[in-house]
C-alpha cells in the first residue's frame, strides 16, 4: 500500500505542477476542497473507481452512490469516509480498508485509502488529498483465508474426535468443541485446567512417555490412555499426534474408543462363550457318566469360558445343605466358607443363587455381588477373591434337582441377556444328558431284570403263554410245550382253542373272555387236549397287558398242570366210597361176636356161675374172639384191594 510519503510534502505552486506530478502515479489520487467536493482525480483514480472525470468531479464522500462498505462488510456512512474525517478533524487518516461499488462494471473493489489534510499558514484547511490503491486480491486472499479458517474451525468443532493444541509449556492453545462435549466441562473451564489433568492416575506415566516419544520422533501414530469425564465415567481413547519443532506446538487428535473397546470385549466374550458352549456340548456327547460331566464342565468353564471359578455342589436333603463335589479355578478357600454357611432352607443362607437353584430347580444369577442383598452372606468372601458376578444352574433328573453348578466372573454385569440365553441352553443340554444317564441306568437295570425274568420264565415248571388280543399264541415257554406236546414253532400264530378238549364248558370260556376283555384277571381250571390226543388238567391264571394309553395289547396266561392232583383226588374219592361200603357191610358182622364177648364178660362177673359153666363160657368167648378176628382180617383185606 502507498503512503502519503509518495506525494511531496511541500506546497505545490500551481495546479499544473500538481497535476503533472500525480497524473502518472500508480495510485489513485483525489483532491477534496474544504466543502468536501472533488476537484481533481488522476487517471489511476478514474480507472480504479470505474468512473469518468465528469462523473467523479463534484462528488463528495457523502454521496450515497458510492455504496461503500467497511472491511467487516457493513455499510460505511459518509462521515466515516477517510476524506470526511480528515476534513472534519484536520488530521491525517491512513490505511483505511474500503469496499467501493463500481456502477459501470457492477462489481466491487477493495482499496486501501489514506486522507491527508493541507493547512495554510493560519491553520485553515486548504484541501484534502486522498490516495488509494487496489487491494482486492489481498482482500480476496484474506477473505479466502478467513473462510478457510472458518471452515477449518467448523470442521474441528464438528469433529467427534478431540483436537487439542499445546505449547511447549503444556498450555492449551486450542480445544475443539468435542473436548467439552466428551469430558462434560465448559471449554472455558478446560482451558484453565492443568495439562492432561483428565488422564487417570494409572495411565499418567504412559501418557508422559508417549509425549516424550512424540517430541523425539516428530509424530506418533497410536497410543492409548483413559480419561475421566465430569460424571466420573472412565473413557478409553486412542491418540495420534505431531510435534512442530519450529513453533514448539503439540498437535493431538484423540478418538473415543470406549464403545469400540466394549464391543471388542463383548465380541471376545461372545467368541469365548461360543467356544465354551461348543466344548461343553462335545463333553456332553462324549461323557460316559455324570462324573465326566462334573469334572469336565468345571475345567472348561475356567480354561475356555474365562470364568474365575466353577464348582459342582450336590444336594444333601438329610442335612438340608449343599456339599461341594468338584471345582476348578481360584477356589482360595471359598468352599470352606461355603460349606459352613450354605443351606437349602428358605433362610438368608439359602436365598443366594445356589440355595434357590436347589429349591426351585431354576437358573439364577447375580450380576452385582457387591450390591445384591441376596449375596449379603457371601459378599465379602466373594469380593476378596475377585468374584463380581455369579450364576448357578440346576442339575435335574426326573424333575428333581440333584445338584447345582456355580460359575463366577470377575466383572459386574457380566451376564447379558444373550449370555443368559446361552447358559440356559447349556443347562438344558446338561440336564438332557443327565436324564439320559438315568434312563440308561434304568434301561440297564430293566434289561437285567428282563433277562432274569426271561430266564425264570424259560426255566419255570409252570406253563406260561402270551397271546394277542385275539387269543393267538405269540410266546410259550418250554414247560408249556412239554405239557401240551406242541413245539413253540407249532403253536406260534395258532389260536389257543387248539387245546380245547370239550370237557370245559362254553360258559367258562365266555366268563373268561368277559373278564379279561374288561381288563380284569381270571383264574380257573381247564381240561386241555395234548397234541397226541391225551387230556390234561390245568389251573390257569390269565391277565390282560395294558399299555400307557389304557389299551389291551396282550394276554398272559400261567398254568399249573393239575392232572395228577385230579387223578389222586378221584382215587381218594373212590377209596372213600369203597371204605364206606365196607364199613357198612362189616359193621353188622363185627357187632355179633363183639356183643357175645361183652355178654359173656358180664356173666363171668357174677359169683353164682359154676366152674364148669365158666369153662364153657370161656370157650364161647374164645370162639367169638376168633370170629371177630376173622371179620377184622376180612375188612383189612378189602380196604387194601
C-alpha positions as CSV (number, residue, x, y, z in Angstrom):
1,X,0.0,0.0,0.0
2,X,1.2,3.5,-0.7
3,X,1.6,6.1,1.9
4,X,1.4,9.9,1.6
5,X,5.2,9.9,1.6
6,X,4.9,9.1,-2.1
7,X,3.5,12.7,-2.6
8,X,5.8,15.7,-1.9
9,X,5.0,17.5,1.4
10,X,6.0,20.9,0.0
11,X,3.3,23.3,-1.2
12,X,2.5,22.9,-4.8
13,X,3.0,26.3,-6.5
14,X,0.5,25.8,-9.2
15,X,-2.3,23.5,-10.1
16,X,-0.4,22.4,-13.2
17,X,2.6,21.3,-11.3
18,X,0.3,19.2,-9.0
19,X,-1.5,17.6,-11.9
20,X,1.8,16.9,-13.7
21,X,3.2,15.3,-10.5
22,X,0.3,12.9,-9.7
23,X,-1.1,12.1,-13.1
24,X,1.1,9.1,-13.8
25,X,1.3,7.7,-10.2
26,X,0.4,4.0,-9.8
27,X,-2.0,5.0,-7.0
28,X,-5.3,6.8,-7.3
29,X,-5.2,10.5,-6.2
30,X,-8.3,12.7,-5.4
31,X,-8.4,16.2,-4.2
32,X,-11.2,17.4,-2.0
33,X,-11.9,21.1,-1.3
34,X,-12.9,22.2,2.2
35,X,-16.5,21.8,1.2
36,X,-15.8,18.1,0.5
37,X,-16.3,18.2,-3.2
38,X,-13.9,16.6,-5.5
39,X,-12.0,18.9,-7.8
40,X,-9.4,16.6,-9.2
41,X,-8.8,12.8,-9.8
42,X,-5.8,11.3,-11.6
43,X,-6.1,8.7,-14.3
44,X,-5.5,5.8,-11.8
45,X,-8.3,7.0,-9.6
46,X,-10.7,7.1,-12.5
47,X,-9.5,3.6,-13.6
48,X,-9.9,2.1,-10.1
49,X,-13.3,3.7,-9.4
50,X,-14.6,2.9,-12.9
51,X,-15.8,6.5,-13.5
52,X,-15.2,9.2,-16.0
53,X,-13.8,12.5,-14.9
54,X,-17.2,14.2,-15.4
55,X,-18.8,11.6,-13.2
56,X,-16.3,12.0,-10.4
57,X,-15.7,15.8,-10.3
58,X,-18.1,17.4,-7.8
59,X,-18.9,14.3,-5.8
60,X,-18.5,14.3,-2.1
61,X,-17.8,11.5,0.4
62,X,-21.5,11.7,1.4
63,X,-22.8,10.8,-2.0
64,X,-24.9,7.6,-1.5
65,X,-24.0,6.3,-4.9
66,X,-20.6,5.2,-3.6
67,X,-22.2,2.2,-1.7
68,X,-19.0,1.9,0.4
69,X,-18.6,-0.9,2.9
70,X,-16.1,-1.4,5.6
71,X,-13.8,-4.4,6.0
72,X,-16.4,-6.2,8.1
73,X,-18.8,-5.9,5.2
74,X,-21.1,-3.3,6.8
75,X,-22.3,-0.1,5.0
76,X,-19.9,2.8,5.7
77,X,-21.7,6.1,6.3
78,X,-20.2,9.2,4.6
79,X,-19.0,10.8,7.8
80,X,-16.7,7.7,8.4
81,X,-15.1,8.1,5.0
82,X,-11.4,8.9,5.4
83,X,-11.8,12.2,3.5
84,X,-14.7,13.3,5.6
85,X,-12.8,12.5,8.8
86,X,-9.7,14.4,7.6
87,X,-11.9,17.4,6.5
88,X,-13.7,17.5,9.9
89,X,-10.7,16.8,12.1
90,X,-7.8,18.3,10.0
91,X,-5.9,15.1,11.0
92,X,-4.5,12.5,8.6
93,X,-6.3,9.2,8.3
94,X,-4.2,6.3,7.0
95,X,-4.7,2.9,5.6
96,X,-8.5,2.5,5.9
97,X,-9.8,-0.6,4.0
98,X,-12.9,0.1,2.0
99,X,-15.1,-1.7,-0.5
100,X,-16.3,0.5,-3.3
101,X,-19.0,-0.4,-5.7
102,X,-18.4,0.4,-9.4
103,X,-21.6,1.1,-11.2
104,X,-20.4,0.6,-14.7
105,X,-18.9,-2.8,-14.2
106,X,-21.3,-3.6,-11.4
107,X,-18.6,-5.1,-9.2
108,X,-16.8,-4.1,-6.0
109,X,-13.2,-3.4,-5.5
110,X,-11.3,-3.2,-2.3
111,X,-9.0,-0.2,-1.7
112,X,-6.6,0.9,1.0
113,X,-7.3,4.6,1.5
114,X,-5.4,7.5,3.2
115,X,-6.6,11.1,3.5
116,X,-4.0,13.9,4.3
117,X,-5.3,17.4,5.0
118,X,-3.3,20.5,3.9
119,X,-3.5,23.6,6.0
120,X,-2.4,27.2,5.3
121,X,-0.2,29.3,7.5
122,X,-3.1,30.2,9.7
123,X,-4.1,26.6,10.2
124,X,-7.1,26.8,7.9
125,X,-7.9,23.9,5.7
126,X,-6.9,24.3,2.2
127,X,-7.7,20.9,0.8
128,X,-7.5,17.1,1.5
129,X,-5.5,14.8,-0.7
130,X,-6.9,11.2,-0.8
131,X,-4.7,8.4,-2.1
132,X,-5.7,4.8,-2.6
133,X,-4.5,1.6,-4.2
134,X,-6.4,-1.6,-5.0
135,X,-6.0,-4.4,-2.6
136,X,-8.8,-6.6,-4.0
137,X,-6.5,-9.6,-4.5
138,X,-5.2,-9.2,-1.0
139,X,-8.7,-8.9,0.4
140,X,-9.8,-11.9,-1.7
141,X,-7.0,-13.9,-0.2
142,X,-7.8,-12.5,3.3
143,X,-11.4,-13.4,2.8
144,X,-10.4,-16.8,1.5
145,X,-8.1,-17.3,4.4
146,X,-10.9,-16.3,6.8
147,X,-13.3,-18.6,5.0
148,X,-10.7,-21.4,5.1
149,X,-10.1,-20.7,8.8
150,X,-13.9,-20.6,9.4
151,X,-14.3,-23.9,7.5
152,X,-11.4,-25.5,9.4
153,X,-12.8,-24.3,12.7
154,X,-16.2,-25.7,11.6
155,X,-14.6,-29.0,10.8
156,X,-12.7,-29.1,14.0
157,X,-15.7,-28.1,16.0
158,X,-17.9,-30.6,14.3
159,X,-15.4,-33.4,14.7
160,X,-16.3,-36.2,17.0
161,X,-12.6,-36.6,17.8
162,X,-10.9,-34.4,20.4
163,X,-8.4,-32.0,18.8
164,X,-6.0,-30.3,21.2
165,X,-3.0,-28.0,20.7
166,X,-0.5,-27.4,23.5
167,X,2.6,-25.2,23.5
168,X,5.9,-26.4,24.9
169,X,4.8,-25.4,28.4
170,X,1.7,-27.6,28.2
171,X,-0.6,-24.6,28.0
172,X,-3.7,-25.2,25.9
173,X,-3.8,-23.1,22.7
174,X,-6.8,-24.7,21.1
175,X,-9.6,-27.2,22.2
176,X,-12.2,-28.4,19.8
177,X,-15.8,-28.3,20.9
178,X,-15.8,-32.1,21.1
179,X,-13.4,-31.9,24.0
180,X,-16.1,-30.1,26.1
181,X,-18.8,-32.4,24.8
182,X,-16.9,-35.6,25.7
183,X,-15.4,-34.5,29.0
184,X,-18.5,-32.7,30.2
185,X,-16.7,-29.5,31.2
186,X,-17.2,-26.0,29.6
187,X,-14.4,-25.0,27.2
188,X,-13.6,-22.0,29.5
189,X,-13.0,-24.4,32.4
190,X,-11.0,-26.8,30.3
191,X,-8.6,-24.0,29.3
192,X,-7.8,-23.3,33.0
193,X,-7.2,-27.0,34.0
194,X,-3.7,-28.4,34.1
195,X,-2.4,-30.2,31.1
196,X,-3.6,-33.8,30.9
197,X,-5.5,-33.5,34.2
198,X,-8.3,-35.7,32.8
199,X,-5.9,-38.7,32.4
200,X,-6.5,-41.3,35.1
201,X,-3.6,-41.8,37.5
202,X,-2.8,-45.3,36.3
203,X,-2.2,-44.0,32.7
204,X,-0.4,-40.8,33.6
205,X,3.1,-42.3,33.3
206,X,2.3,-44.0,30.0
207,X,0.9,-40.7,28.6
208,X,4.0,-38.8,29.6
209,X,6.3,-41.4,27.9
210,X,4.2,-41.2,24.7
211,X,4.5,-37.4,24.6
212,X,8.3,-37.6,25.1
213,X,8.4,-40.1,22.2
214,X,6.4,-37.7,20.1
215,X,8.9,-34.9,20.6
216,X,11.8,-37.2,19.7
217,X,10.2,-38.8,16.6
218,X,8.1,-35.8,15.5
219,X,5.0,-37.9,15.1
220,X,3.2,-40.7,16.9
221,X,0.6,-42.7,15.2
222,X,-1.1,-44.5,18.1
223,X,-1.1,-44.7,21.8
224,X,-4.0,-45.4,24.2
225,X,-4.9,-44.0,27.6
226,X,-8.0,-43.4,29.7
227,X,-9.7,-40.2,30.7
228,X,-12.3,-39.5,33.3
229,X,-15.2,-37.2,32.5
230,X,-17.2,-34.8,34.7
231,X,-19.6,-37.6,35.6
232,X,-16.7,-39.9,36.8
233,X,-17.1,-42.2,33.8
234,X,-13.8,-43.6,32.5
235,X,-13.4,-43.4,28.8
236,X,-10.9,-45.2,26.5
237,X,-9.0,-43.0,24.0
238,X,-6.6,-43.6,21.2
239,X,-4.3,-40.7,20.2
240,X,-2.2,-39.6,17.2
241,X,0.0,-36.5,17.3
242,X,2.5,-34.2,15.7
243,X,5.3,-32.1,17.2
244,X,6.1,-28.8,15.4
245,X,9.7,-28.2,16.3
246,X,9.6,-24.6,15.0
247,X,6.5,-23.4,16.8
248,X,7.1,-25.8,19.7
249,X,3.5,-26.9,19.4
250,X,2.0,-30.3,20.1
251,X,-1.0,-31.3,18.0
252,X,-3.1,-34.2,19.3
253,X,-6.1,-35.9,17.9
254,X,-7.9,-38.2,20.3
255,X,-10.6,-40.8,19.3
256,X,-13.1,-42.0,21.8
257,X,-12.8,-45.8,21.5
258,X,-14.8,-46.6,24.6
259,X,-17.7,-48.2,22.7
260,X,-15.2,-49.9,20.3
261,X,-13.4,-51.4,23.3
262,X,-16.6,-52.5,24.8
263,X,-17.7,-54.0,21.5
264,X,-14.3,-55.7,21.2
265,X,-14.6,-57.0,24.7
266,X,-18.2,-58.2,24.0
267,X,-17.0,-59.9,20.8
268,X,-14.2,-61.6,22.6
269,X,-16.6,-62.7,25.3
270,X,-19.1,-63.9,22.8
271,X,-16.3,-65.9,21.0
272,X,-15.1,-67.3,24.3
273,X,-18.6,-68.3,25.4
274,X,-19.3,-69.8,22.0
275,X,-16.2,-71.9,22.3
276,X,-17.2,-72.7,25.9
277,X,-20.6,-74.0,24.8
278,X,-19.1,-75.9,21.9
279,X,-16.7,-77.7,24.3
280,X,-19.4,-78.3,26.8
281,X,-21.6,-79.9,24.1
282,X,-18.7,-82.0,23.0
283,X,-18.2,-83.1,26.6
284,X,-21.9,-84.0,26.9
285,X,-21.7,-86.1,23.7
286,X,-18.6,-88.0,24.9
287,X,-19.4,-88.3,28.6
288,X,-19.9,-91.8,29.8
289,X,-21.1,-91.0,33.3
290,X,-22.2,-87.9,35.4
291,X,-18.7,-87.7,36.9
292,X,-17.3,-87.0,33.4
293,X,-19.7,-84.0,33.1
294,X,-18.9,-82.7,36.6
295,X,-15.1,-82.8,36.1
296,X,-15.1,-81.6,32.5
297,X,-17.6,-78.7,32.9
298,X,-15.6,-77.0,35.7
299,X,-12.4,-77.2,33.7
300,X,-14.0,-75.9,30.5
301,X,-15.7,-73.0,32.4
302,X,-12.4,-71.8,33.8
303,X,-10.0,-72.6,31.0
304,X,-12.2,-71.8,28.0
305,X,-15.1,-69.8,29.3
306,X,-12.7,-67.4,31.2
307,X,-14.6,-67.7,34.5
308,X,-12.6,-67.2,37.7
309,X,-14.1,-70.2,39.5
310,X,-16.6,-73.0,39.0
311,X,-17.8,-75.8,41.2
312,X,-20.4,-78.6,41.4
313,X,-22.4,-78.9,44.7
314,X,-24.5,-82.0,45.5
315,X,-27.9,-81.8,47.2
316,X,-28.0,-83.2,50.8
317,X,-31.6,-83.4,51.9
318,X,-30.8,-85.1,55.2
319,X,-28.7,-82.1,56.4
320,X,-30.5,-79.6,54.2
321,X,-27.3,-78.3,52.7
322,X,-25.1,-78.4,49.5
323,X,-21.9,-80.5,49.5
324,X,-19.1,-79.2,47.2
325,X,-18.1,-82.1,45.0
326,X,-15.8,-80.9,42.1
327,X,-14.3,-77.5,41.3
328,X,-11.8,-75.6,39.1
329,X,-10.2,-72.2,39.2
330,X,-9.4,-69.7,42.0
331,X,-11.1,-71.5,44.9
332,X,-8.8,-69.9,47.5
333,X,-10.7,-71.4,50.5
334,X,-14.1,-70.1,49.3
335,X,-15.6,-73.6,49.6
336,X,-14.7,-73.9,53.2
337,X,-16.8,-70.8,53.9
338,X,-19.5,-72.1,51.6
339,X,-19.7,-75.5,53.5
340,X,-20.1,-73.7,56.8
341,X,-22.9,-71.3,55.8
342,X,-24.9,-72.8,52.9
343,X,-28.4,-74.1,53.3
344,X,-31.2,-75.1,51.0
345,X,-33.8,-73.8,53.5
346,X,-35.7,-70.6,52.9
347,X,-33.4,-68.6,55.2
348,X,-30.8,-65.9,54.4
349,X,-28.1,-68.6,54.0
350,X,-30.3,-70.4,51.5
351,X,-31.5,-67.4,49.5
352,X,-28.4,-66.9,47.4
353,X,-28.4,-68.3,43.8
354,X,-27.1,-71.7,45.0
355,X,-29.8,-72.3,47.6
356,X,-32.6,-71.0,45.4
357,X,-31.4,-73.1,42.5
358,X,-31.6,-76.3,44.5
359,X,-35.0,-75.4,46.0
360,X,-36.7,-74.1,42.9
361,X,-34.9,-76.1,40.2
362,X,-34.2,-72.9,38.2
363,X,-31.2,-71.0,36.8
364,X,-30.3,-68.0,39.0
365,X,-27.7,-65.3,38.5
366,X,-26.3,-62.2,40.4
367,X,-24.8,-59.5,38.2
368,X,-23.6,-57.3,41.1
369,X,-22.3,-59.3,44.0
370,X,-21.1,-56.1,45.7
371,X,-24.7,-54.7,46.0
372,X,-27.1,-57.6,45.7
373,X,-29.0,-58.1,49.0
374,X,-29.3,-61.8,48.3
375,X,-25.5,-62.1,48.4
376,X,-25.0,-60.5,51.8
377,X,-23.9,-63.8,53.4
378,X,-21.3,-64.4,50.7
379,X,-20.4,-60.9,49.6
380,X,-17.2,-60.2,51.5
381,X,-15.7,-63.7,50.8
382,X,-16.6,-63.4,47.1
383,X,-15.3,-59.9,46.6
384,X,-12.0,-60.8,48.3
385,X,-11.4,-63.4,45.6
386,X,-12.4,-61.0,42.8
387,X,-15.8,-62.5,42.2
388,X,-18.2,-59.8,40.8
389,X,-21.0,-61.8,39.1
390,X,-22.2,-65.4,39.6
391,X,-24.6,-67.9,38.0
392,X,-26.0,-71.2,39.2
393,X,-27.6,-73.9,37.1
394,X,-29.7,-76.8,38.4
395,X,-28.8,-80.4,37.6
396,X,-32.1,-82.2,37.3
397,X,-33.1,-85.8,36.9
398,X,-36.7,-86.8,36.6
399,X,-37.8,-83.2,37.5
400,X,-35.8,-83.3,40.7
401,X,-32.7,-81.2,41.4
402,X,-29.8,-83.4,42.5
403,X,-27.0,-80.8,42.2
404,X,-26.1,-77.3,41.2
405,X,-23.3,-75.9,39.0
406,X,-22.0,-72.4,40.0
407,X,-19.7,-70.2,38.0
408,X,-18.1,-66.8,38.9
409,X,-16.9,-64.0,36.7
410,X,-14.5,-61.1,37.6
411,X,-16.8,-58.3,36.2
412,X,-20.0,-56.9,37.3
413,X,-23.0,-57.1,34.9
414,X,-21.2,-60.0,33.1
415,X,-24.3,-61.9,32.2
416,X,-26.2,-60.1,29.4
417,X,-29.5,-61.5,28.0
418,X,-27.6,-63.1,25.2
419,X,-25.3,-64.9,27.7
420,X,-28.2,-66.0,29.9
421,X,-29.9,-67.5,26.9
422,X,-26.7,-69.3,26.0
423,X,-26.4,-70.6,29.6
424,X,-30.0,-71.7,29.6
425,X,-29.3,-73.8,26.5
426,X,-26.1,-75.3,28.1
427,X,-28.2,-76.1,31.2
428,X,-30.9,-77.8,29.2
429,X,-28.2,-79.9,27.4
430,X,-26.6,-80.9,30.7
431,X,-29.9,-81.9,32.1
432,X,-30.8,-83.8,29.0
433,X,-27.5,-85.7,29.3
434,X,-28.1,-86.4,33.0
435,X,-31.6,-87.7,32.3
436,X,-30.1,-89.9,29.5
437,X,-27.6,-91.3,32.0
438,X,-30.5,-92.0,34.4
439,X,-32.5,-93.6,31.6
440,X,-29.5,-95.7,30.6
441,X,-29.2,-96.9,34.2
442,X,-32.9,-97.7,34.3
443,X,-32.7,-99.3,31.0
444,X,-29.8,-101.4,32.0
445,X,-31.5,-102.3,35.3
446,X,-34.7,-103.1,33.4
447,X,-32.8,-105.2,30.9
448,X,-31.1,-107.1,33.7
449,X,-34.5,-107.7,35.3
450,X,-35.9,-108.7,32.0
451,X,-33.1,-111.1,31.5
452,X,-33.7,-112.6,34.9
453,X,-37.4,-112.7,34.3
454,X,-36.9,-114.2,30.9
455,X,-34.6,-116.8,32.3
456,X,-37.1,-117.5,35.1
457,X,-39.9,-117.9,32.6
458,X,-37.8,-120.2,30.4
459,X,-36.8,-122.4,33.3
460,X,-40.1,-122.2,35.2
461,X,-42.0,-125.5,35.7
462,X,-45.2,-123.6,35.2
463,X,-46.6,-123.3,31.7
464,X,-46.5,-119.7,30.5
465,X,-48.1,-118.3,27.4
466,X,-48.6,-114.9,25.8
467,X,-51.3,-114.3,23.2
468,X,-52.5,-111.3,21.2
469,X,-55.9,-109.8,21.9
470,X,-57.5,-112.5,19.7
471,X,-56.0,-115.3,21.6
472,X,-53.3,-116.2,19.0
473,X,-50.1,-117.5,20.5
474,X,-47.1,-115.2,20.4
475,X,-44.9,-117.0,23.0
476,X,-44.9,-120.2,25.0
477,X,-42.2,-121.4,27.4
478,X,-40.7,-124.9,27.4
479,X,-42.9,-126.0,30.3
480,X,-46.0,-125.2,28.2
481,X,-44.6,-127.1,25.2
482,X,-43.8,-130.1,27.5
483,X,-47.3,-130.1,28.9
484,X,-49.1,-129.6,25.6
485,X,-46.9,-131.8,23.4
486,X,-46.6,-129.0,20.8
487,X,-43.4,-127.2,20.0
488,X,-43.1,-123.4,20.2
489,X,-43.0,-123.1,16.4
490,X,-46.1,-125.2,16.1
491,X,-48.1,-123.0,18.4
492,X,-46.8,-119.6,17.3
493,X,-49.5,-117.9,15.2
494,X,-52.1,-120.5,16.1
495,X,-55.2,-119.8,18.1
496,X,-55.3,-121.0,21.7
497,X,-58.5,-123.0,21.2
498,X,-56.3,-125.7,19.5
499,X,-56.1,-127.1,23.1
500,X,-59.9,-127.3,23.6
501,X,-60.9,-130.8,24.8
502,X,-64.7,-130.4,25.0
503,X,-64.7,-131.0,28.8
504,X,-64.6,-127.3,29.7
505,X,-68.0,-125.7,29.2
506,X,-68.6,-122.7,26.9
507,X,-69.9,-120.8,29.9
508,X,-66.4,-121.0,31.4
509,X,-64.8,-119.6,28.3
510,X,-67.4,-116.9,28.0
511,X,-66.8,-115.8,31.6
512,X,-63.0,-115.8,31.0
513,X,-63.2,-113.6,27.9
514,X,-65.7,-111.2,29.5
515,X,-63.4,-110.6,32.5
516,X,-60.1,-110.3,30.7
517,X,-61.6,-108.0,28.0
518,X,-62.7,-105.8,30.8
519,X,-59.1,-105.5,32.0
520,X,-59.7,-108.0,34.8
521,X,-57.8,-111.1,35.7
522,X,-59.4,-114.6,35.6
523,X,-58.5,-117.8,37.5
524,X,-60.0,-121.2,36.8
525,X,-59.5,-124.8,35.6
526,X,-59.3,-126.2,32.0
527,X,-59.2,-129.6,30.6
528,X,-56.9,-129.4,27.6
529,X,-56.1,-131.8,24.9
530,X,-52.5,-132.7,24.1
531,X,-51.1,-133.0,20.6
532,X,-51.3,-136.8,21.0
533,X,-54.9,-136.5,21.9
534,X,-54.4,-137.1,25.6
535,X,-56.2,-135.0,28.2
536,X,-54.6,-132.9,31.0
537,X,-56.0,-130.6,33.6
538,X,-54.5,-127.1,34.3
539,X,-55.1,-124.4,36.9
540,X,-54.9,-121.2,34.9
541,X,-54.4,-117.5,35.7
542,X,-54.9,-115.2,32.8
543,X,-54.4,-111.4,32.9
544,X,-54.6,-108.6,30.3
545,X,-51.5,-106.4,29.4
546,X,-52.5,-102.8,29.1
547,X,-50.2,-100.1,27.5
548,X,-49.8,-96.4,28.8
549,X,-52.8,-95.4,26.7
550,X,-55.0,-97.9,28.5
551,X,-55.3,-100.2,25.5
552,X,-55.1,-104.0,25.9
553,X,-52.2,-105.3,23.8
554,X,-51.8,-108.9,25.0
555,X,-52.9,-111.6,27.4
556,X,-50.5,-113.6,29.7
557,X,-51.5,-117.0,31.0
558,X,-49.8,-119.0,33.7
559,X,-50.9,-122.7,34.0
560,X,-50.2,-125.4,36.5
561,X,-50.7,-129.0,35.4
562,X,-53.1,-130.5,38.0
563,X,-53.8,-133.7,36.1
564,X,-52.0,-135.8,38.8
565,X,-53.9,-133.9,41.5
566,X,-57.1,-134.5,39.7
567,X,-56.3,-138.3,39.4
568,X,-55.2,-138.6,43.1
569,X,-58.4,-136.8,44.2
570,X,-60.5,-139.1,42.1
571,X,-58.7,-142.2,43.5
572,X,-59.3,-140.9,47.1
573,X,-62.9,-140.3,46.4
574,X,-63.3,-143.9,45.1
575,X,-61.4,-145.3,48.1
576,X,-63.7,-143.3,50.5
577,X,-66.8,-144.7,48.8
578,X,-65.3,-148.2,49.0
579,X,-64.4,-147.8,52.7
580,X,-67.9,-146.5,53.4
581,X,-69.4,-149.5,51.7
582,X,-67.1,-151.9,53.6
583,X,-67.8,-150.2,56.9
584,X,-71.5,-150.5,56.3
585,X,-71.3,-154.1,55.3
586,X,-68.9,-155.3,58.0
587,X,-70.3,-153.3,60.9
588,X,-73.0,-155.9,61.4
589,X,-70.5,-158.8,61.3
590,X,-68.4,-157.0,63.9
591,X,-71.3,-156.3,66.2
592,X,-72.4,-160.0,66.6
593,X,-69.2,-161.6,68.0
594,X,-68.5,-158.4,69.9
595,X,-71.9,-158.5,71.6
596,X,-71.4,-162.2,72.6
597,X,-68.0,-161.3,74.1
598,X,-69.4,-158.4,76.1
599,X,-72.3,-160.6,77.3
600,X,-70.0,-163.5,78.4
601,X,-67.7,-161.0,80.2
602,X,-70.7,-159.6,82.2
603,X,-71.8,-163.2,83.1
604,X,-68.3,-164.1,84.3
605,X,-68.5,-161.3,86.9
606,X,-71.4,-163.0,88.8
607,X,-70.5,-165.4,91.7
608,X,-73.4,-167.7,91.1
609,X,-71.6,-169.1,87.9
610,X,-70.1,-172.6,88.5
611,X,-66.6,-173.5,87.4
612,X,-67.9,-176.0,84.8
613,X,-70.1,-173.2,83.4
614,X,-67.1,-170.8,83.4
615,X,-65.0,-173.1,81.3
616,X,-67.9,-173.4,78.9
617,X,-68.4,-169.6,78.8
618,X,-64.6,-169.1,78.2
619,X,-64.8,-171.5,75.2
620,X,-67.7,-169.4,73.8
621,X,-65.6,-166.3,74.5
622,X,-62.7,-167.7,72.5
623,X,-64.9,-168.7,69.7
624,X,-66.4,-165.2,69.5
625,X,-63.0,-163.5,69.6
626,X,-61.7,-165.7,66.8
627,X,-64.8,-164.9,64.8
628,X,-64.2,-161.1,65.4
629,X,-60.5,-161.6,64.3
630,X,-61.7,-163.1,61.1
631,X,-64.1,-160.2,60.4
632,X,-61.3,-157.6,61.0
633,X,-58.9,-159.5,58.7
634,X,-61.6,-159.5,56.1
635,X,-62.0,-155.7,56.4
636,X,-58.3,-155.1,56.1
637,X,-58.1,-157.3,53.1
638,X,-60.9,-155.4,51.4
639,X,-59.6,-151.9,52.1
640,X,-56.2,-152.9,50.6
641,X,-57.7,-154.1,47.4
